[in-house]
Amino acid sequence: MTLLDPLADAMSSIYNSELVGKPEVVVAPASSLIERVLRV
């Protein structure tokens, strides 16, 4: 599967891990846009 929207993929990974109850998510590749969105 190719990454078409890294921000949407990162948010989806975070949401899915919250549903499962995982305490940590590793988002790769991390971009400055993802960092700025998560910092807010």
C-alpha positions as CSV (number, residue, x, y, z in Angstrom):
1,M,0.0,0.0,0.0
2,T,1.3,3.4,-0.9
3,L,1.0,6.4,1.3
4,L,-1.1,9.0,-0.4
5,D,-1.7,11.2,2.6
6,P,0.9,10.9,5.4
7,L,-1.1,13.1,7.8
8,A,-4.3,11.1,7.4
9,D,-2.3,7.9,7.8
10,A,-0.7,9.2,11.0
11,M,-4.0,10.3,12.5
12,S,-5.6,6.9,11.5
13,S,-2.7,5.0,13.2
14,I,-3.1,7.1,16.4
15,Y,-6.9,6.6,16.4
16,N,-6.6,2.8,15.9
17,S,-4.0,2.5,18.6
18,E,-6.3,4.4,21.0
19,L,-9.1,2.0,20.2
20,V,-6.9,-1.0,20.9
21,G,-5.4,0.5,24.0
22,K,-1.8,0.8,23.0
23,P,0.2,3.3,25.0
24,E,2.5,4.3,22.2
25,V,2.5,4.8,18.4
26,V,5.5,5.1,16.1
27,V,4.6,7.2,13.0
28,A,7.1,6.9,10.2
29,P,8.0,8.7,8.1
30,A,7.5,11.7,10.3
31,S,7.2,15.1,8.6
32,S,7.3,18.6,10.0
33,L,3.6,19.0,9.2
34,I,2.7,15.9,11.3
35,E,4.8,17.3,14.1
36,R,3.0,20.7,14.0
37,V,-0.4,19.1,14.0
38,L,0.4,16.9,17.0
39,R,2.0,19.7,18.9
40,V,-1.3,21.6,18.9
